Amino acid sequence: MLQIDGIRTFYGETQALFDVSLNVDAGEVVALLGATGAGKTTTLRSILGLTPPRKGTIRFDGRDVTHQSTHKIARAGVAWVPEERRVVPSLTVRRNLSIAEKRTKFRRWTLGECCEIFSALEYLLERDSENLSGGEMQMVAISRALLGSPGLVLMDEPSQGLAPKVVQDVMRTVQRLKKEGVGVLLVEQHVGAALDVADRVVVLDHGTVAHQGSAADLRNDPAQRARLLGA
């Protein structure tokens, strides 16, 4: 579903990613882990075309999207759940969700299904988004991504600042996406939660890939986990 080969991404003259390579298959969850500043969000921004790499290639669903515009990448079936949620505060929840709906070649999700996943969402639809809590905003942000009919979902710190119950709902959603054949690239500081839902893990360190392997193997190896992640 996603193949990244040797990308080098810069902010101005400062290089942030150094020959990063990774892949995500359909129906696979890959956890992208590392310390703050390791390059995780930059990798997501590179995929989305927000900070295009200067070298290397990015392929989605077999197509080279390295230099495509962000809106074309989104229309092809790449969805983003940003760390800041980016819900439009002046619009109702229903309107935030309706403007995100689009058809792609991938599975179509409905508002009803989103309300099944997040039981509280149904009661928020007519509320102004500026009055939402952090957990409620995250429900909207994830539902917005689903309504875009994605083949791949990029999640940036989805559990940050959320109550444990909402974190459980978020991780169950990741597992649901996996069962439905959607690929997920998950950036997450909550290492235990990420390793519980991921199939594979990629660890970044100062913009380079320090480790790739099975999430289960890393979860069951405290010494290696501590060496790579301090967790």
ABEGO torsion letter per residue (X at the ends): XBBBBGBBBBBEABBABBGBBBBBBBGBBBBBBEBBGAGAAAAAAAAAGABBBABEBBBBGGBBAAABBAAAAAAAGBBBBBAAGGBBAABBAAAAAAAABBBBABBBBBAAAAAAABAAAAAAAABBAAABBAAAAAAAAAAAAAAAGBABBBBBGAABGBBAAAAAAAAAAAAAAAAAGBBBBBBBABAAAAAAABABBBBBBGGBBABBEBAAAAAABAAAAAAAAGX
